[in-house]
Amino acid sequence: MAVNYGSKRIVSGAHYGLRDWLAQRVTAGIMALFTLIVLAQVMFTKGTIGYDKWAGIFSAQWMKALTFAVIVALLYHVWIGMRDIWMDYVTSSTAARLVLQVFTIVWLVSCAGWAVQVLWRL
Amino acid sequence: MTELATSSKSKRPQYRNINIFTDLPSYRLPVAGIVSILHRISGFIMFLLMPFIIWMFDTSVSSEFSFAKFKAVFNVGASGVFWKLVALALIWAYLHHFIAGVRHLWMDTSHAAVSKEFGKSSAVFTLAASIGFTLVLGAKLFGLY
């Protein structure tokens, strides 16, 4: 089998980095759309927005499903962005970068779990 | 023409391995560059404040009781002012990241949007809009109107 690692690694070609690049943009689009949907619901609500009206926005089933999709999109989007930051700035130590990347994943998965819990007890 | 080839011109500064303390203060970043680094910084801020964002989501939608607690945190005493400032930082970060992100998507899909002139004017717009909206929403947050 042809060697594809070390100095023989193929660093160009179809899909090299394209998937994450595209995923970051698609997830951004989903979140931007979600922002506009929430904003529209807040703006078209008549009267002062208290607890009932605010929680009411998120209690509709379609809104729960959409919010869940947005949480997943956020998870992936932030992972790509944070990984880019660690790859750009933490270059002197592979161990430190690995620790930061693991921390990022734990942080994001924990946050996503919490958000999903909040969403599904509404 | 030979002078050019023999490189007798005055030396231009070279930026390799930019040092944050010795090089960055003298490095003139174009507006698009400022928008770019702020895009990264705003994203990082939101990453760090993610538990606070979810805490706000949790307390504001879970119950009448938690909703009252949510409001109290921002309205009681000096800590209320502190949390309002944190919220304002989030508002700025979100606005900047959002507008700069839409600018990115635009540049990904349009050749006209990546010209030098448009890059500059769209960067200026991004800064002006994000700071402008932040001031308007900040004034609302602190009860100025």
Chai-1 contact restraints between the chains, C-beta under 6 A:
chainA,res_idxA,chainB,res_idxB,connection_type,confidence,min_distance_angstrom,max_distance_angstrom,comment,restraint_id
A,A28,B,G101,contact,1.0,0.0,6.0,A-B,restraint_1
A,Y51,B,E64,contact,1.0,0.0,6.0,A-B,restraint_2
A,Y51,B,F67,contact,1.0,0.0,6.0,A-B,restraint_3
A,A55,B,V61,contact,1.0,0.0,6.0,A-B,restraint_4
A,F58,B,V61,contact,1.0,0.0,6.0,A-B,restraint_5
A,V78,B,F47,contact,1.0,0.0,6.0,A-B,restraint_6
A,G81,B,G43,contact,1.0,0.0,6.0,A-B,restraint_7
A,M82,B,F47,contact,1.0,0.0,6.0,A-B,restraint_8
A,C111,B,M50,contact,1.0,0.0,6.0,A-B,restraint_9
A,C111,B,I54,contact,1.0,0.0,6.0,A-B,restraint_10
A,W114,B,I54,contact,1.0,0.0,6.0,A-B,restraint_11
A,A115,B,I54,contact,1.0,0.0,6.0,A-B,restraint_12
A,V118,B,F57,contact,1.0,0.0,6.0,A-B,restraint_13
A,V118,B,D58,contact,1.0,0.0,6.0,A-B,restraint_14
